[in-house]
Structure formats: C-alpha cells, structure tokens
C-alpha cells in the first residue's frame, strides 16, 4: 500500500515539474515549486515509515520550514525587486 502511495506521489511530482516548466507566469512557477517541495516532504515521510527510521521525520519538518521561508522570500523578491520590501518612493521621501 505504501509503495502505491510512493508511486502516486512520484507521478504527482512529475506533473508538478511539468507545470513549473510550462507555467504561464512566474507566480505559477513559484507555486509549482512550492507544491513540489511539499510533495518532497510527503515522500520523506513515506520513506520514514517504510524504513522505520524516526529521524527522517525531523528532516521532513526542517525541509518543510525551509520550503516555506524560501517561497516567501522568492515571492517578495519577485514583487519588490529586493528583500527589504520598502518601495522606492518611500526611500526617496525619507532622505
């Protein structure tokens, strides 16, 4: 049963990578890569169960947190052009 879950996850990951390559906008591609990262966490969890190694679950949690933070940082950089998030008009007005 878990082998079927692993196969289904791998098929979903391939479909997600196709969306990441073909995505019409940058935001679609970023969302597809975020979804790919989430599916990777699920694969690590399934491997954890199959191998019977509980330390893999810690790796899955760390990977999920990194995936979330990187996605937010990339979206912010894509929107503003830098990670500070201060629009250029506000910087000019303060000087």
C-alpha positions as CSV (number, residue, x, y, z in Angstrom):
1,X,0.0,0.0,0.0
2,X,2.8,2.4,0.8
3,X,4.5,1.5,-2.4
4,X,1.4,2.7,-4.2
5,X,1.4,5.9,-2.2
6,X,5.1,6.4,-3.2
7,X,4.3,5.8,-6.9
8,X,1.3,8.2,-6.7
9,X,3.5,10.9,-5.1
10,X,6.2,10.5,-7.8
11,X,3.6,10.8,-10.5
12,X,2.3,14.0,-8.9
13,X,5.8,15.3,-8.6
14,X,6.4,14.8,-12.3
15,X,3.1,16.6,-13.1
16,X,4.1,19.4,-10.8
17,X,7.5,19.8,-12.5
18,X,5.7,19.9,-15.9
19,X,3.6,22.8,-14.5
20,X,6.8,24.5,-13.2
21,X,8.3,24.4,-16.7
22,X,5.2,25.3,-18.7
23,X,3.7,27.8,-16.2
24,X,2.5,31.0,-18.0
25,X,3.6,33.3,-15.2
26,X,6.4,33.5,-12.7
27,X,3.9,33.1,-9.9
28,X,2.6,29.9,-11.4
29,X,6.1,28.5,-11.5
30,X,6.8,29.5,-7.9
31,X,3.6,27.9,-6.7
32,X,4.5,24.7,-8.6
33,X,8.0,24.6,-7.0
34,X,6.4,25.2,-3.6
35,X,4.0,22.3,-4.3
36,X,7.0,20.2,-5.4
37,X,8.6,20.9,-2.0
38,X,5.5,19.9,-0.2
39,X,5.4,16.6,-2.1
40,X,9.0,16.1,-1.2
41,X,8.1,16.3,2.4
42,X,5.5,13.7,1.9
43,X,8.0,11.4,0.2
44,X,10.4,11.8,3.1
45,X,7.6,10.9,5.5
46,X,6.6,7.8,3.5
47,X,10.3,6.7,3.3
48,X,10.4,7.3,7.1
49,X,7.6,4.9,7.6
50,X,8.9,2.3,5.2
51,X,12.4,2.4,6.6
52,X,11.3,2.6,10.2
53,X,13.7,5.5,10.9
54,X,12.1,8.2,13.0
55,X,14.9,10.7,12.5
56,X,13.8,11.2,8.9
57,X,10.6,12.9,10.2
58,X,12.8,15.6,11.7
59,X,14.4,16.1,8.3
60,X,11.0,16.4,6.7
61,X,9.9,19.1,9.2
62,X,13.1,21.1,8.6
63,X,12.7,20.8,4.8
64,X,9.1,22.0,5.1
65,X,10.1,25.1,7.1
66,X,12.9,25.9,4.6
67,X,10.5,25.4,1.7
68,X,8.0,27.9,3.3
69,X,10.7,30.5,4.1
70,X,12.3,30.3,0.6
71,X,8.9,30.6,-1.1
72,X,8.0,33.7,0.8
73,X,11.5,35.2,0.1
74,X,11.3,34.5,-3.6
75,X,7.7,35.9,-3.9
76,X,8.8,39.0,-2.0
77,X,11.9,39.4,-4.2
78,X,9.7,38.9,-7.4
79,X,7.2,41.5,-6.3
80,X,9.5,44.2,-4.9
81,X,12.8,43.5,-6.6
82,X,14.7,43.2,-3.3
83,X,14.0,41.6,0.0
84,X,13.7,44.7,2.2
85,X,10.2,45.3,1.0
86,X,10.5,49.1,1.0
87,X,9.1,50.7,-2.1
88,X,11.5,53.1,-3.9
89,X,9.1,56.1,-3.4
90,X,9.3,55.8,0.4
91,X,13.1,55.6,0.4
92,X,13.3,58.8,-1.7
93,X,10.9,60.7,0.6
94,X,12.8,59.9,3.8
95,X,16.1,61.2,2.6
